[in-house]
Amino acid sequence: MFARIQKLDTVVKLALGVFVGSFALIWGGMFLSRPDRSIPPYSIGSQEGTAVAVHVPQWTSDTEIETLIERFRKVGRETRNFGPMKIRPTTPGDSQGRYRRINIYIFTHDAWTDPDILHKYLTGEDRAVSEGFEKAVRGFYRLEDNEEEGRIGPLLRGKDTLGTAAYARELFKGSITAETEVSRGETAPGP
């Protein structure tokens, strides 16, 4: 009436254990190495000295670029270790820190992140490249000792005006220590 269920052989049990265990290991590895979805995908196009050219996809919105700049700001304020964000040390021989000064330029077109273009911009050897570089920037983050700056849009030579507010704006600029003291309820130094 009832068929007797045979016990599984030891080798079959071992094979099933390896099979199930391998899927569990793969799933666990994929879960632990998943990308951070709170910031847009980006890649480091080139880096020279303290300058870093970052590429984001063309469909990246200003809001997403602002989120990326805020992440750079958070790292700059808390740990000053941009290594996990794929950036090599910008001041490697400095006794006060490996990322004491950094300028991050964010682009949606990867041609502007080319090492030769970044070099020409930094040296100023080609005026047309320098002007095009500044106009093509979609976001900018600068950290220098205790001063920081974040911008959306192209780099502007003059002051921000009502006309430039439509496509470029300053997110933050100033001293890290003064803002930290104000956020703790201490008074900021006067002008």
Secondary structure, 3 states (H helix, E strand, C coil): CCCCCCCCCHHHHHHHHHHHHHHHHHHHHHHHCCCCCCCCCCEEEEEECCEEEEECCCCCCHHHHHHHHHHHHHHHHHCCCCHHHCCCCCCCCCCCCCCCEEEEEEECCHHHHCHHHHHHHHHCCCHHHHHHHHHHCCEEEEEECCEEEEEECCCCCCCCCCCHHHCCEEEEEEEHHHHHHHHCCCCCCCC
